[in-house]
């Protein structure tokens, strides 16, 4: 796994040992950033369920003003910090340890993020819990692009009920990216 583009281009990133995380492949990461590239320069980026931090680091490398990484796993937090140090992107990074839903809830009152990316463990319903926490939360406004990486089978029929609009969907075989925004 490596940084695809930007100031840290081609630098290798460490991954978290074990089967507790699923690193997004370089091919999928490149496709994702090609789709969201207009949103990245100067944005505030939030990487939820960060794992190795590869997505947030890619955003910083491509010109995001800052990135916050939220992760609960201690080993993953250590890897995120190592990757940020190695890529020299620590200055504009904030690493937050804890349960993602609780952290998101506690961030209410902060400035909104331009992009929020989440890659929760599959098939646990965590994406819905995060979207519920973001619904009345200042960190996501109607301009915030929320990207959810999920298994192809994950049910998102509740988006409208929670006040979200599906902007785009990209399937990659057994998983997909859902691009949503808050309704006006």
N, C-alpha and C positions, 0 to 999 in steps of 0.2 A: 504494500500500500504506500502511496506517495501523494505529494501535493501536485495537482495537475497543472495549475497556472498561477501567474502572479509573482510576487516578490520571493516566495519560498518554492517556486517551481522546481519540480523533480526531486525535492528532498524526501527521503524515505521517512515514514512514520511508524512508530511502534504500535503494536496492537495489544489488546488485553489477552492474557493467556486464559485458556479454558474455553468452555462453550457457553459462558454466560452472556457474551455479546456476539453480534453478527456484523462485522465490519461491512460497510457499503463498498462494493467493488469499485475499482477505479473507473471502469466503463460506465457504471450507473451514476457514479458521482460526476463524471464528465458530462453525461447527458443531462443530469439535473441542473448543473451550473450553466450549461448552454441555454437551458430554458429560462433560468432566473437571472441571467447576467445583467439585464437592465436594472434590477432591483438592488444589486450588491454595492456598487460604489457609494461610499458615504453613509450606508445604512447602519442601524443598530441591529445586530443579529443575535438571536437566542437559539441555542442548541440544547434541546431537552433530551434526556436519556443519551448523553453525549458519547458514551463508550470511550473510544480513543481520542475523541475530539476532532476527528478528521474533517467533518463537515464544517464546523465552526472555524477551524484553521484554514480550510479552503476559502471560506468567506473573507477572513482577515487578509489572506494572501492576495485576494482579488480586489481589495480596497474597501472592505467594510470598515466603518469608523471604529467600531468596537464589537466584541462578541462576548456573550455570557454563556458559560458552559454549566449545565446542571446535571449532576450525576450522583447516584447514591453509593455505588460500589467503590470501596477504598482502593482496590487495585487499579480500577479504571481512572480514578482521580489522579493517582500517581502517574499513570501513563499520559493523561492529558497534560499535566504539568511538564513532564519530560518532553513531550512533543512541542509544546509552546516554547520551552527554552531552546530546543534544538532548532526550531524554525525562526527564532528571534522575534516572536510575535506576542510576547508576554505583556508588553506595555499597554496594549489596548484590549486585553483579555481579563475576564473576571471568572474565576472558577468557584462554583457554589456547590457545597456538599449537602446532600439530603434528599428526602423524598420529593419527587418532581411536583406532584399535585400540591403538597404543602408549600413548597418553595414558590410556585407560580401564584398561589393564593396570597402568600406573604409579600409578593412584589407589587400587589395592587397599590396604586398611588405613584408608582414610578412612571417615567416617560415611556411612550409606546415604542415597540420595536418595529422595524420595517419588514423583517422576515423572522418568522418563528418556525424552526424545523424540529420535528420530533420523530424519533425512531424507537418507540417503546417495544418491550417484549411482545411478540405476536400473541394474539388470541387471548389476551387478559382483560380486554375492555378498557385499557388505560388511556387510549386515545380519546374515548368519550369522556372520561373523567377530567382529562386536561382541557378538552374543549368546554366542558361545563365550568371549569375554574376560570377559563379565559373569557367566558360569555359577558360578564359584568366587570371586567378587569381592565384597568387603564393601560396595561402593557400591550394590549391588542386593540387597535381601533379599526375603523372600516377600511383603512388603507393597508393594514398589515396583511402580508401574504403568509398564510399558515400552510406549511407543507407537512404531510403525515406520510411516513413510510410504514406500510402495513402489508400483511399477507394478502394475496389476491382474494381470499375468501372473507376477509373482514367486512362486516356489515356497516355501511355508512348511511343507511336509510333514515337515520335520526337527524341528519345535518339540518334540514329545514326546520324541524321542531326546535332545535337548539338555537336557531337564528343565524345559520351559516349558509352560504351559497357555494356550490361546487363550481370552481372556475375552470379546472382542467383535471384530467386524470391521465396518468401514464403507466401502462402495464409493462412489466419486465419478466414475464413468465410466472413464477410463483409469488412475486411481490409486486407492489405498485406504489406510486406516489399520488397522493390526493392533494390538490391545491385548493384551499378554501379561503373565504373571506367572510367577515361579518356582514350581515345584510344592512342596508342603509336604514 
